[in-house]
Amino acid sequence: MLSTLMLLLAITIVSLPTTAEARYAAIVMDSRTGEVLYSRNADNRLYPASLTKIMTLYMTFEALNRGQLRMDQKLPVSARAAGQTPTKLGLKRGGSITVKDAVFALITKSANDAATVLAESMAPTEAEFARNMTERAKRLGMRRTSFRNASGLPNRGQKSTARDMAILGAALIHDFPQYYEFLSLEEFDYHGKSYKNHNNLLKKYQGVDGIKTGYIRASGFNLVASAKRGSNRLVAVVFGGRTARSRDIHMASLLDKGFDEIEKAHPSVVPLPFGKPVQIALGSPHSEPAMADTEIQVASTAPVPLPVKIEPAASTSHIRNVSSSTASNITPASLTMDRIEKTGWAIQIGAYSLVTTARDQIHKAAAEARGVLDGRQVNIEKAISDGKPFYRAQVLGFDETEARQACSNLAERRFSCFVVAPDLRLPNYIAQKSAS
């Protein structure tokens, strides 16, 4: 009898999952369609750790869009914010930090004090902000997620799933393309110190341009990553890595397999503008736009013609008035912030690998917009990603209402479009990455 009990006990112990296995989950998703290419334990509720800050960033970008926050706005540092445990910037009670610096601190340093500052700028308390985060998550389709703070610091009630984090990653990319570029920042300088991005795949895996790492002891090493190759973009999530290095290696393997699979069904062509996915994660609808008044931000992607060759970028800034007849003669430009502020609000129709494609899209938009763009100034802005140039096609000289109406008009005609506020500085150099 005793030997039988010992045998049963041994079998039970062997069958129990290890701590690492119990907290492991992963998913790979086509961000445009929501098609799941790989899934394991994707609906297990686990600790998100600093992946929580992706939701804090999402809420911050919404607040920026509706005018509740401005990038240059100084936010007060409370005693609670200053008292957060590391990782943090070391903000002092009674001090202040701009929204932009707080956002960059979340993206690179994963600063817990900056997360609390942002939370308290959007709600009376961080606890109330966390309730708002949970509510917003559910409206995005994140049905198994509950937030208790803005940072991801340990809390038994703060749980999410790999699937929910993939939904959030895709929503951030497609709802806020004008801000998503910030997620590729490799370093952030603040008060004489330089903080490196914890997302090492920005340098190590070709095509990765965000999103966020996370770690607490109870979660292991977590990562949400997004990578783009040609017209295909994947969002992948790993929970429960044993080390940061093993997690990164595993993520790279998952992305490789995901791209192999998606390439078979959808061969890559030239990069397309961001397009909002029809659905997210196994048919779950992307239920609503970020806010009612920002519905116009992203439209369906229009087909992009394949130009024969790329033309050299101009070394100086050239801004031309737009019309259907002159748009094709636009040269690449690089505006300073002073010039953007003087021209007011802008709209961006897309970002393209070829300057000729950017010109073509401006030309098409001017022809299709029924006079909405007539007389406006045009900027073809050159930027660098992975050592290669791309070109943002922008139309300038709007006030906020006009810009939103222009994007709404273009969205109805299936043009990608988002509104660019005067205080938004889009980076000219995106993360430089080596081959995987």
N, C-alpha and C positions, 0 to 999 in steps of 0.2 A: 504493500500500500504506500509506504513511504517513498519507495523508488518510483512509483507511478506519479506521485505528486511532484517529485523533483523533476521528472521528465516533462510534465505539463508546464511547470514553472519555466524550465529552460526554453521550451517551444514558445511560450508567451514572450519571454525576454527577446528572443531572436526576432520575433515578428514585429516588435515595436519599432517604429521608425527612429533613426538617429535624430538628434537635435537639428543637424544640418538639413537632413531630408525633410523633416517636418516643416521647416520654414522656407523650403525651396519652392519657387514657382517661376514660370516663364511663359511668355507669349510673344509671337511675332505677327504683325498685322500690316496689311496694305493700308496706308493712311488715307488713300483716296476712296476706297470702296468699303473698308471695314472687313475685308476678307481675312480670316485668320489662317496663317500659313503654318503655324506651329503653336501648340498649347500643352502645357503640363501644369496641373494644380492651379490653373488660371483663375479659379473662383474661390480659392482658399483665402479666408480673411487673415491677413498678416500685418505686422507692423510696418508702415511705410517709411518710418524714420524721416530723413530730410527730403524724400520725394514729396512730402507734404508741402514743401515750399513751392512746388509747381502750381499748386492750387492758390497759394498766396500770391504768386506772380500773376496767375490768370485773373484773380479778383482785382489786383492792382492795375492791370492793363484795361480792364473794364472801367475802373474809376477814372483812368486817364482819358479814355474815349468819351465818357459822358461829362468830363470837365470837373469832376469832384477833386481830382488831383492834377498837378502840373509837374513836369519833369524837374523844373528848377525850384519847386516849392520846398521850403525848409520845414521839416517836421520835428517837433519837440521830442526829446528823449526822456521818458519817464523813469522813475525808480525801478519799476518792474522790468522795463526794457534793459536798463543798465545792469540789472542783477541776473540776467540770463546766464546760464552756464555755457562754456565753450562748446562748439566753435563760435567765436564772435569777434567783432571789430574792437571791442573795448570802449564802446560809447559811454559817455559820462552823463549822469543824471543832471538835467537842466541844460544840456547841450542841444545840438540839433544836427540833422543830416538831411541832405536833399533827397527827394524821391529817386532821382537818377542814381545817386550813390548807394542808396539802400537797395535798389533793384540789382545793381551790379554786384553788391556785396552778397546778395542771396545767390546769384548765379555762379560766382567764383568761390568766395570764401565759405559760402553756406552759413552766413552769419546769423545766429539766433537772435542777437539783440536787434539787428536791423529788421528781422521778420516781425518782432513784437512792435517796433516803431510803426511799420507799415500797417499792421493789424489795428493798432490804436488810432491810426489816422482815418480809418474807414468804419470804425465802430466804437461805441463807448468803452468797451473792454475787449481784451483778447478773447475771452470766453465767448462773448457774443459774436465776435468775428468768426470764431470757429463754428458756431451754430450756422451762421450765414454761409460759410464754406460748405458745410454738409448739405444745406438746402440747395446751393448752387450745383454741387456735385450730382445730386439726385436729378436735377433738371437736365444735366448733361448726359444722363443715362448711367451714372456710376451708382448702381443700386446697392452695393454691399460696402459702401465707404462711410465712415464716420470720423469727423475731425474733432479734436479737443484743444488744439493750439495751432499757431501759425507756423511753427518751426519744425515740428516732428519730434521734439523732445519726448522722452518716454511717458506714455500714459496708456493704461490698460484699455481705455475706451477708444483709442485712436487706431483704427484698423482700415485696411483697404485690400484690394486684390490686384493681381497682375493685369487682369482684363480691365478693371476700372482705371488703372494708371495708364494703360494704353489708350483708352478713350480720352482721358485728360490730355495726354501728350498730343494726340491728333487734334483735339479741339483747340489747344493753344497754338499749334502750328497754323491751322486753317482759319481760326478766328482772328489771329493777331499777327499776320505775316510781317507787318511793319515793326513789331517788337521782337518777334522770334529771332531775328538776326542777332539780337543781343546775346542769345544763349550760346553763341559760338565764341564769346570773348575768352581768350586764354589767360589774360592777366588784367588786374584791376589795381590801379594806384590810388591810395587814399592816405592823406596826411603823411606822405613820405615813405609809406610802406607799400610793397607790391605783393598782391595776393594772387596766386595761381589757381586756375580752375581745377577742381578735383576730377573733372571728367577727362581722364587721360586718353580716351578714344578720339578726342578732337585731333590729337597729333598722330595717333597710331593706326587709325582705320580710315581709309579713303572714303569720303562721302558723308561721314558723321559730322553733323553741325549742331548738335545739342543732344540731350536736354539736361539731365540732373542726376547726381549721385545721392546716396543716402546710407547712413550707418548708425545704428545703436546696437548694443550687445544683444538685445533680444531679437533683432531682425537679421543680423548678418549684414553683408555688403549688398546693397540694392543699386539698381541703375535703370533709368529710362533713357533710351538712346534713339535718335532718329538719324537715318542715313538716306541720301538721295543719289541715285545713279541714273543719268538720263532723265526720263520722264517718270521713273518709278521712285516712290518714297516709302520706306518702311518705318514703323514705330515698333520698338522691341523693349521688353521689360524683363529684368531678372531680379528676383528676390532671393535673399539668403545665401549669397556667395560666401565661401569660407575666408577668402582674402580679396582685397581689391584687384590684385593681379589675376587670380583665377576667375573672378567674376568677369573681368574685361576679356580674357581669352575665350570664355564661354559665350559672352555676348557677340564677339567677333565671329565665332563659329555659327551662331544662330543667324546672324545677319547674312553671312555667306550663303547658308542654305536657303534663307528666305529669298535672296536675290536670284539664286539659281532657279528657284521654283517660279518666281514671278516673271523672270525673263522668258521662260518657256511660253507663258500665256500672253505676256505683254512686252515684246521686245522694246528696248529703249530707243528713243529718238532724241531730238534736241530737247534740252530742258524746257519745260512749260511753266507758265506762271502758276502760282498756287491756285488750286481749285478746291472748293469745299466738298468733303465727301458726302455722297448720297446717304450713306448709312455707316454706322460705327458698330463694330463687334457683333458678328453673327446676327445681323438684321435688326439690331437695336437702333431705333432712329436717333439721329442727331437732333434732338427734339425741338430746339429753338435756338435762335442766334444769341450772341453774347448778351445783348440788351435790345429792346425793341428799336431804339433809335440808332443802333449800329448794324442793323440787318443788311445794310448795303455794303458791308466791308468786302465780302468776297463773292464773286460770281462764278458761274461755270466757266471752265476753260475753253476758249475758242481754239480751233485748229491753228497751228503756227506754220507758216510756209518755210521751206528750207532754202535759205539764201545760198548763193554760190560761194561767196567768200566774205571774210570779215574785213572791214575797213579800219585803218589805223585811227586811234582815238586822238582827238584834238588836244593840244597841250593847254589851251586856254578855254575859258568858259564862254559858251555862245548860247544865248537865249533868244529864241525867235517867236514871233506871234504865230499861232497855229491857224491853219485853214486846211481844207482838203487838198489844196493845190501845193502848199508849201511844206507840209509836214514831212514829206519824203526827203527834203533837203537839210534836215536838222543834223547838226554835228554833235558828237558827245560833249558833255559839259560836266563841270565839277563845281557846284555852287558852294560858297561859304555860308555859314549860318546867318551872317548879317544879311546876305542877299535873300535868303529864304524868308527871314523875318520881314523884310521889306515887301516881299511879294505875297505875304500872308499865307493862307492855307493852300494846300496842294492836294492833288490826287495822283496815285500811282497806278498805272494800268497794268504793269507787270515788270518782271525782271528777266532778262533774256541773255543767252550766251553770245548772241551776235548783235552788233549795233544795227545791222540792217533789219533784223527782226524787230528790234525796238522801234525803229523808224516806221516799219510797215504797220505795226500795231497802232502807233499814234495816228498814222494816215487813215487807217480803217476806222478808228474811234472818231476822228474828226468828221469823216464822211457819214458815219452812222448816227451821230449824236444830235442831228437835227438842229444845229446851230448852238448847242449848249457850250461847246468849246471854242466857238469863234472869238477871235480877238485875244485869247488867253496866251500866256507865255509857256513855252515848252522847254523842258530840260531833259536831255539824255545824259544820265549821270553814270560815270564809270566807277566800278568797284572791283575788288579782287577777292576771289574765293579759291582756295586750294591752288594758289599761284596762277590762276587763270582769270581773265577779265569777264565780268558780266555787266549788263547795262540796264539801269532802271529807267523806265519810260514814264515821265512825270509831266503833268500840266499844272501850271502855277497861277497865282493871282486870284484866288477865291477868298470869300469869307467862309466861316464854318458851314452855314446853311447852304450856300451855293455849292460847296465841295460835296456835301452829303447828297444834295439833289443831283449833282452831276454823276456821282457814283451810282446812284439809284437808276438814273437814266441809262447808263452804260450797262449796268447789271441786267436790265431788261433785254438788252441786246447781246447778252452772253459774253460780255467782256469782264475779265478779272479787274477788280478795282478796289482800292482802299484809300481812306482819307489820311493825309499826313498833316499833323498839327505843326504850327510854326516853331514850337520848341522841341520838335523831335529831330534828333541828329542820327541819321542812319550811318552806320560805320562804313568807311571806304575800304577797309581791309577786314575780311572775315577770316576765321581761324585757318591758319596755314597747316595743311595736313600732309603727312608722308604716305607713301603707298602702304597698304596693309600687308 
